[in-house]
Amino acid sequence: MKEDYYNVIGVMSGTSLDGIDLAHIEFQKKGEKWDFKILESETVPYSKEWVDILKLAVDFSEDDLKKTNQEYTKLLAFVISSFIDKHKIKNLDAVCSHGHTILHQPQNGITLQIGNLPEISNLIQQLVVCDFRVQDVQLGGQGAPLVPIGDRILFPEYDYCMNLGGFSNVSFEENGKRIAFDISPVNTVLNFYANQLGLDYDDKGTISRSGKTNQNLLDKLNNLSYYHTKYPKSLGFEFVKETVMPLIENFEINIEDKLRTFTEHAAIQIASALPNKKGSLFITGGGAYNTFFIETVQSYLPEIKIIIPSAKILEFKEALIFALLGILKLREENNVLCSVTGAKKDHSSGVIHHLK
């Protein structure tokens, strides 16, 4: 490891459950500027069995969660090792892994990302940096979102950086501070209804486009209390399961109309979240492929220029940034901003698992 050059793998699993994202990345620091190059990258889909487990795990007993954590750590180790072998990757400085969020209740001092057990280091025979959220919650923060420091360091030219995954989140500079928060559910809901039609997702938003907006449902969604609370704030799957889905299911309307109405809702919330409705909006995450969703967002933000990057950055930005967070942890530099999470102070979060 040269002081300002790093050869790492970033690993991310998001709430949309489309799979495990892996990206092999070279970073170089030149003065105050960080350059990066994404080399090999891949999304390894979950089996149906694992999708079901990860969906249901929020309700597991403590013992079942421990068992799931052990099994998921083995799965993650297998996927990472296979990626390293497949691409013949050598001389890694670290594998920087987010794990998969099962519980996220910062108001109760709880956040759990499985797949971060110490044995993962020996299983993959690499130094591992992981478990980036727990310390922030212990410091009184939301434990999320963590990507904004990467937005500030790697993508400073954009007014807003947004990820559209299981949830939408945004980050931007305000009065010299980085501000960021989760906006609303997106693919956690849209994919659920696409699944009911036997599809993995609504390709390009075609089904949503064919539906009609139910104004009553739209109003009720927009009036949910979360949208009227100030940041810092963050969302977990619990919000979808306990609040959003029961509300939608109260309406006896067809799936096309549910998809259309929720698309309008999520777009309205994105427009409401941006303090200045002008400038540039850099969008990544799987939702960027949903053409109808992007068109709907644009219709509520006519003076915003939407930028969607190359496929590698679009799909692997979170893996890229968790790789950077791991490097900052190894450098003992701050990788979490209290202006974003509400923690008592900026800090260097994460756990380093050394080979034994």
C-alpha positions in Angstrom: 0.0 0.0 0.0 1.6 3.2 -1.1 0.5 6.2 1.0 -1.7 7.7 -1.7 -2.5 4.7 -4.0 -5.0 2.0 -3.1 -6.1 -1.2 -4.8 -9.4 -2.2 -3.2 -12.7 -3.9 -3.7 -16.0 -2.2 -2.7 -19.0 -4.4 -1.8 -22.5 -3.2 -1.4 -26.0 -4.9 -1.0 -28.9 -2.5 -1.0 -32.5 -2.6 0.1 -33.8 -3.3 -3.5 -32.4 -6.9 -3.1 -31.2 -7.1 -6.7 -27.9 -8.6 -5.6 -24.4 -8.0 -4.3 -22.5 -5.3 -6.1 -18.7 -5.7 -6.3 -16.3 -3.2 -7.8 -12.5 -3.5 -8.1 -11.2 0.1 -7.9 -7.9 1.9 -8.0 -7.8 5.2 -6.0 -5.0 7.7 -6.1 -4.8 10.9 -4.1 -3.1 13.9 -5.8 -2.9 16.8 -3.4 -6.4 17.3 -2.1 -8.0 15.5 -5.1 -9.0 11.9 -5.2 -9.0 10.1 -8.6 -10.5 6.7 -9.1 -10.8 4.1 -11.8 -13.5 1.3 -11.7 -11.9 -1.8 -13.2 -13.9 -5.0 -13.0 -17.4 -4.8 -11.6 -20.3 -7.2 -11.2 -23.7 -7.6 -9.6 -24.2 -11.2 -8.3 -28.0 -11.8 -8.0 -29.5 -13.3 -4.9 -31.2 -16.7 -5.1 -34.9 -16.6 -4.5 -34.2 -18.3 -1.1 -31.9 -15.5 -0.1 -34.3 -12.8 -1.3 -37.1 -14.3 0.9 -34.7 -14.5 3.9 -33.6 -10.9 3.6 -37.2 -9.7 3.2 -38.4 -11.6 6.3 -35.3 -11.1 8.5 -36.7 -7.9 10.0 -39.1 -10.1 12.0 -36.5 -12.8 13.0 -35.8 -13.7 16.6 -32.4 -12.8 18.0 -31.2 -16.4 17.6 -32.4 -16.6 14.0 -30.7 -13.3 13.2 -27.4 -14.6 14.6 -27.7 -17.8 12.4 -28.6 -15.7 9.4 -25.7 -13.4 10.0 -23.3 -16.4 10.1 -24.8 -17.9 6.9 -24.8 -14.5 5.1 -21.2 -13.9 6.0 -20.3 -17.2 4.4 -22.3 -16.3 1.3 -20.6 -12.9 1.1 -17.2 -14.5 1.5 -17.9 -17.0 -1.3 -19.1 -14.2 -3.6 -16.1 -12.0 -2.9 -13.6 -14.8 -3.3 -15.2 -15.9 -6.6 -15.0 -12.3 -7.9 -11.3 -12.1 -6.9 -10.5 -15.5 -8.5 -12.6 -14.8 -11.7 -10.8 -11.5 -12.4 -7.4 -12.7 -11.1 -7.1 -9.7 -8.8 -3.8 -9.5 -7.0 -2.2 -7.3 -4.3 -5.4 -5.9 -2.7 -5.0 -3.4 0.1 -8.5 -4.2 1.4 -12.0 -5.3 0.8 -14.4 -2.7 2.0 -17.8 -4.1 2.5 -21.1 -2.6 3.6 -22.9 -5.9 4.4 -26.7 -6.0 4.2 -29.0 -3.9 6.4 -31.6 -5.9 8.3 -32.5 -3.6 11.1 -32.3 0.1 11.0 -33.9 1.9 14.0 -31.5 4.7 15.0 -34.2 6.2 17.2 -33.8 3.1 19.4 -30.0 2.9 19.0 -30.2 -0.1 16.7 -28.7 -0.7 13.3 -27.7 -4.2 12.0 -25.7 -5.0 8.9 -25.2 -8.7 8.5 -22.1 -10.1 6.7 -19.6 -8.2 8.8 -18.5 -10.9 11.2 -14.7 -11.1 11.9 -14.3 -14.5 10.2 -15.0 -12.9 6.8 -11.3 -11.8 6.7 -10.0 -15.3 7.1 -12.6 -16.7 4.7 -11.5 -14.5 1.9 -7.8 -14.2 3.0 -7.9 -10.4 2.8 -8.0 -7.4 5.2 -11.6 -6.3 5.5 -13.0 -2.9 6.5 -16.8 -3.1 7.2 -19.6 -2.3 9.7 -19.6 1.4 8.9 -23.0 2.4 10.5 -22.9 1.1 14.2 -20.5 3.7 15.6 -22.5 6.6 14.2 -25.6 5.4 15.9 -23.7 5.0 19.1 -22.7 8.7 18.7 -26.3 9.6 18.5 -26.5 9.7 14.7 -28.8 8.2 12.2 -26.1 5.8 10.9 -27.2 6.9 7.4 -26.8 8.1 4.8 -23.0 7.5 4.6 -22.5 8.0 0.9 -22.5 11.9 1.1 -18.8 12.3 2.1 -18.0 10.3 -1.1 -20.3 12.7 -3.1 -18.3 15.6 -1.7 -14.9 14.1 -2.4 -15.5 12.4 -5.8 -18.4 14.3 -7.4 -18.0 17.9 -6.2 -19.1 19.4 -9.6 -22.8 18.6 -9.1 -25.3 20.7 -7.1 -27.2 17.5 -6.0 -26.2 13.9 -5.9 -29.0 11.4 -5.7 -29.3 7.7 -5.5 -32.4 5.9 -6.6 -32.4 2.4 -5.2 -34.6 0.8 -2.6 -35.0 4.3 -1.3 -34.1 7.7 -2.7 -31.5 9.8 -1.0 -29.9 13.1 -1.8 -26.8 15.1 -0.7 -25.7 18.7 -1.3 -23.7 21.5 0.2 -25.5 24.1 2.3 -23.7 26.9 4.1 -20.4 25.0 3.9 -21.8 21.8 5.3 -22.8 18.6 3.5 -26.5 17.9 4.0 -28.0 14.5 3.2 -31.0 12.4 4.0 -33.3 9.7 2.8 -36.3 11.1 0.8 -38.7 8.2 0.3 -39.0 4.6 -0.7 -38.7 3.9 -4.4 -37.8 0.4 -5.7 -38.8 -1.3 -2.4 -42.4 -0.5 -3.3 -42.2 -0.4 -7.2 -40.4 -3.8 -7.3 -43.0 -5.3 -4.8 -45.8 -4.6 -7.2 -43.8 -5.6 -10.3 -43.2 -8.9 -8.5 -46.9 -9.4 -8.1 -47.1 -9.3 -11.9 -44.4 -12.0 -12.2 -41.7 -9.5 -13.1 -38.4 -8.6 -11.3 -39.0 -4.9 -11.9 -41.1 -2.5 -14.1 -38.8 -2.2 -17.1 -38.3 1.5 -18.0 -41.5 2.2 -16.0 -43.7 0.9 -18.8 -46.4 -0.5 -16.5 -46.4 2.6 -14.3 -46.8 4.7 -17.4 -50.0 2.8 -18.4 -51.6 3.4 -15.0 -53.7 6.3 -13.6 -52.9 8.3 -10.6 -55.3 7.8 -7.6 -55.4 11.3 -6.1 -56.8 10.1 -2.7 -53.9 7.6 -2.3 -51.4 10.2 -3.5 -52.6 12.7 -1.0 -52.4 10.2 1.9 -48.9 9.1 0.9 -47.7 12.8 0.7 -49.1 13.5 4.1 -47.1 10.8 5.9 -45.4 12.4 8.9 -41.8 11.4 7.8 -42.0 13.8 4.9 -42.7 16.7 7.2 -39.8 16.1 9.6 -36.5 17.9 9.3 -33.2 16.3 8.5 -31.1 14.5 9.6 -33.4 11.6 9.0 -33.2 8.1 7.4 -35.5 5.3 6.4 -35.4 1.5 6.8 -37.5 -1.3 5.4 -39.6 -1.1 8.6 -41.2 2.1 7.2 -42.2 0.4 4.0 -43.5 -2.7 5.8 -45.4 -1.0 8.7 -46.5 2.3 7.1 -46.4 2.5 3.3 -47.6 -0.9 2.2 -50.6 -1.1 4.6 -51.7 2.4 3.3 -51.5 1.4 -0.3 -53.2 -2.0 0.3 -56.2 -0.1 1.8 -57.0 1.0 -1.8 -58.7 -1.5 -4.1 -57.1 -0.3 -7.3 -55.2 -2.3 -9.9 -51.4 -2.7 -9.8 -50.8 -0.4 -12.7 -52.5 2.4 -10.8 -50.6 1.6 -7.6 -47.3 1.8 -9.6 -48.3 5.1 -11.3 -49.5 6.7 -8.1 -46.4 5.7 -6.2 -44.1 6.9 -9.0 -45.9 10.3 -8.8 -45.5 10.3 -5.0 -41.8 9.5 -5.0 -41.1 12.1 -7.7 -43.1 14.8 -5.8 -41.0 14.0 -2.6 -37.8 14.3 -4.6 -38.9 17.7 -5.9 -39.9 18.8 -2.4 -36.5 17.7 -1.0 -34.4 20.0 -3.1 -34.1 23.4 -1.5 -33.2 25.1 -4.8 -35.0 23.9 -7.8 -32.2 24.9 -10.2 -28.8 23.5 -11.0 -27.5 20.0 -11.7 -28.9 16.7 -10.3 -26.5 13.7 -10.6 -28.6 10.5 -10.5 -27.3 7.0 -9.9 -28.8 3.6 -8.8 -31.1 1.2 -10.5 -34.0 3.7 -10.5 -32.1 5.7 -13.1 -33.0 3.1 -15.7 -36.7 3.7 -15.0 -37.3 6.2 -17.9 -40.9 7.0 -16.8 -39.7 7.8 -13.2 -36.9 10.1 -14.5 -39.4 11.9 -16.8 -41.8 12.3 -13.9 -39.0 13.8 -11.7 -38.1 16.1 -14.5 -41.7 17.3 -14.9 -41.7 18.4 -11.2 -38.2 20.0 -11.6 -38.3 21.7 -15.0 -35.3 24.0 -14.3 -33.0 21.2 -13.0 -30.5 19.5 -15.4 -30.5 15.8 -14.7 -27.2 14.0 -15.4 -27.1 10.2 -15.6 -23.5 8.8 -15.8 -21.9 5.8 -17.4 -23.3 2.4 -16.5 -20.3 1.6 -14.2 -20.8 4.6 -12.1 -24.6 4.5 -12.2 -24.7 0.9 -11.0 -21.6 0.8 -8.7 -21.5 4.2 -7.2 -22.3 2.9 -3.7 -19.7 0.1 -3.9 -17.3 2.8 -5.1 -18.0 5.1 -2.2 -17.9 2.3 0.5 -14.5 1.4 -1.0 -13.5 5.1 -0.3 -14.9 5.0 3.2 -12.8 1.9 3.9 -9.7 3.7 2.7 -10.4 6.7 4.8 -10.8 4.4 7.8 -7.4 2.8 7.1 -6.0 6.4 6.9 -7.7 7.2 10.2 -9.5 10.1 8.5 -13.1 11.1 9.0 -15.5 9.2 6.8 -18.8 10.1 8.4 -20.1 13.7 8.6 -22.2 14.7 11.6 -23.9 17.4 9.4 -25.4 14.4 7.5 -26.2 11.9 10.3 -26.8 14.1 13.3 -24.0 12.4 15.3 -22.1 14.3 18.0 -19.1 14.8 15.8 -17.4 13.9 12.5 -15.7 10.6 12.9 -13.8 7.7 11.3 -16.3 4.8 11.3 -16.0 1.1 10.5 -14.2 -2.0 11.8 -11.0 -3.4 10.5 -10.8 -7.2 10.5 -7.1 -8.4 10.1 -6.1 -11.8 8.9 -5.4 -14.1 11.8 
